[in-house]
């Protein structure tokens, strides 16, 4: 089961942190833009360098589809190539596309992103729940059939998420709590050998108190935790996303790893030095989070 593969990677690398692959053209080093390649192929070269830099450090990467779609059909092709390249490097892939719709359209999205026979074949997919549970079911069906995983948006890291997540439904229950109970129930059908479900939740690092409350509801579900680093979430903020065994969450950083070179006057503009900077940032993230877990988790399992 895919969640057991993720846990095995976390334990082997002593690292619950993953790196987002968010190709913002204006921030990518000039050395990739000036090699005579088309923009999509330059992005592919850049993404491969990032993956090479972090493959021995992180258990997974998280490509964000929107940053590839801006390059049109060729960008979508590059997204698929990035997924394949990461798999060849032994990494799991969280496809951060936040898909959803109803009926046949939801089934089409689920096939395209998650199915083993589909064009992308990611390991996990982020899914929006705001069309109702019948819109999520096609993704659950494909995940169960093909041994894949989902992260359902429950409490995102952006400030205005409170407009929806803290609102109440007709029963007086907060939306985030209702969604957390849904994720917990859905995950019972895909629990791995380690006791965790392949269906989890997106819970932002920028709301640590809410994350602590949500962990009480989703005890056996993994959290995908965005908002670390550039968005303001610290290692101290994310510890309540984890269980006492140090499992139950993966922490994602994109800008803090990918674009730290923009803050360094010593950067010489080369691909080699860029890879070194990316690797160093990924290592520092791992150290920061792991040290925080060592202090807070009395039963740390890795």
N, C-alpha and C positions, 0 to 999 in steps of 0.2 A: 504494500500500500504506500502511496506517495508520501503520506505524513511520516511513516517510519523511515523512508529514505531521507527526508528532510532532517529528522531527529538524528539519524546516524551521521549525517554531514555536520550538524551542529556539534555533536559530541567529538567527532574526529578532529575538527578544527578549533574546538573550544570557542565557538563564535556563533551567536545568534543574530549577527548583523548581516544585512545584505546591501548591495549597491544598486541604486537605480541607474538605468541607462536612459538619460533624458537629453537627446542631442539638440541643444539650442545653438543654432548656427553662429550667432554673434559672439558666443562665448568659447567656441571651440578654437584651439590654438591655430594660428595662421599656418603652421607647418602642414596641417591637414588640408587647408583650403587652397594652398598654392602649389599642389603637386600635379595639377593638370587634370584631375579627376572631376567627373560630374559631382554635384553636391551630394546626391544619394550615395555614390561610391566612396566619396570622402568620408561621409558619416559611417559607412561600413568599416572602413579602415580604422577610423577613430574608435569605434565600438569594439573592434577586435583587440586593439591595443589596451583598452580599459579592461576587457575580460582577461587578457593575458596577465595584466598587472595584479588582478585580484583573485584569480582562479584558485590559488593555493591558500587564500585567506578566508573567503566567504563561502557559505553553502549554496548561495543562489544569487541571481541577478533579477532586476525588476524593470524591464523595458516599458516605457510609457508610450502607448500607441499614438497619442496625439502629436508628439514630437516627430514621429515618422510620417504621419499622414499629411503634414504640411508640405512634404515633397511629392505628394501625389502617389500614383501607382508604383513608381520606383521606390518611394519611401516605404510603402507597405511591403514590397519585395525585400528591402533591406531589413525590415523588422523580422521577417521570416528567416533571413540569413543569420541574423543575430541570435535568434532562438536556437537554430541548428548549431551555430558555432559554440554557444554556451553548453549545449548538451554534449558536444564532442569534447569539451574541456572538463566534463564530469560535473557540471553545475546544474542545479534545478532552476527553472524559470517561472517567475510570477509575472504573468501577462497583465499589466496594469491598464486595462482597456475599459473597465467599468461599464460593461455591456448590460443591456436588458431591453426587452420588448415583450410582446405577448404572442402566444400561439406559434405559428410556423416561423415567424421572424426570430423569436427567442431560440427555437430549435436550430435555426440556421446559424445564429451567433455561437451557440454552444458547440455545434459541429466545427465551425471554422476555427475557433480558438482552442478548444479542449480535446476534441476527438483525436484518437491516435491516427486515424486515416485522414484527418483534416489538414489544411495547409499550414497551420501554425503549430499545433501539437504542443502547447504549453503544458506545464505541470499543474499550475494554479492559475485561476482567473479572478480578477476583481469584478464584482457584480453589484449593480444598484438594485435595491429592493423596493423602490417606491412606486412600482406598478402592481404590487401585491404578490402574494405567495405563488399564485399560479404562473406568474412570469418568471419566478426563480426555478420552478420545478424542472423545466427542460435542461437547465444547467446542472441541477442535482442529478438528473437521470443520466446524463453523459458522464458526469464525474464518477458516479457509482459504477456505470458499465465499463469505463475505460481506466478506472483506478486513478482518477485525477482529483484535484482539490479546488475549493472555492474560498474566497474571502468576501463576505457580504459587508457592504458599507453599513456600519452601525453608529460610529461616532468619529467623524472625520476631523482632521487637524485644523481646518480653517475656522476663523473666529465666528463667522455667520452660521456655522453648522448648528449652533444652538437654536436657530429659528425653527428647525425641524426636529432635531434630536431631543430637545427638552420640551417640545409641545406634547400635549396629551391626546390620546385617542378617545373614542366615545365611551370607553370604560374607565377613563380617568388615569390610564397608565401612560407613563412617558414612552414616547416612540422608541427611544434607544433601548429601554428595558424590554419592550415588547419584541423588538427585533432580536435582542440578545436571547430571549427565551426561544424564539423561533430557531435561531442558529444552534442553540444547545440541543433542541429536539431533533432537528434535521441531522445533526452530527452523530446521533446514536446509531444511525444505519451505516456509518463508515468509520468505525473506530479501529485503529491499528493495534498492533501488538504492544506498543508502548502506552496504550491507554488514552491516546489523543485522537480526535476526529480530524478527518480531511476537510471538513467544512468548518471554516473559521470566520473571523470578523476583522474588519478594518477598524482600529481604535487608535486615535491620534495621540502622540506623545505630549501634545500641548494641553491635554485635559487629564492630568494625573489622578485627581480625585474621582472623576467619573470612571476612569479606567479601573480603579480599585473596586468600585461598585460593580462594574460590568464583569470583572473577574469572578466575583462571587456568584454570578449567574452562569457564566460560561466557564466552568471549572476545567473542562476537558477539551476545550476548543482553542486552537492557536489564534493569536492576534497578529495581524500585520500592522505594524506600528510606524506610520509616517510621522513627519514633523520633527525628527531628530536633527540637531545641528542648525542648519541655516534657518529653519522655521522656529527655532527657539527651544525645542525640547532638549533636555539634558539627560545624562545617564541617570541622575537621581530621579528624574521625572518618570522614567520608563520602568523602574523596578516593580511597580505594582501591576504591570501588565503580565508579569511572570508568576508562575507558581513557585513553591518553595524548592522545587527540584531544579530551578533555573531554566525550565522549559515552558512552553506555552505561548511563546511570542518570537517573532522575528522583527528586528528593528531596521528600518530602511533609511538610508541617506543618499541623496543624489547630488545636490549642488555642493555640499561640503566636501565631497570626495572629487567630483568631476571638475570643479571650477576653482579650486583653491589656488591654482597657478596664477589666477588674475590678481591675487593679493600679494604675490611674491615678486619683488623687484629683481631677485636673483635668478628668476627663470630665464633660461637662455634661448627659449623658443624651439627647442628640439623635441622630436618624438621621444627620444630616450629619456630626457629629463622629465618630460610630462608623465611618462609611465612611472617613473620613480616617485613623483609627487603623488600620483593617484594611489600607488601602493602604500606609501607612508601614511596618507590620510585614512585609508582603509584599516591599516594596522592600528593607528591611534584610536579610531572608533572602536575597534574590537577590544583594545586594552581598557578604554574608558568604561564600556558597558560591562565587560567581564569583571573588572574590579568592583563595580557597583553591585553586581550579582553575588560576588564572593562575600561581600559585607552583609547582604540582606537575605541570602538564601541559605538556610541552615542545612538543607539536604541537597546542595548543588551536585548534580549527577555527572558533571564533566569538568 
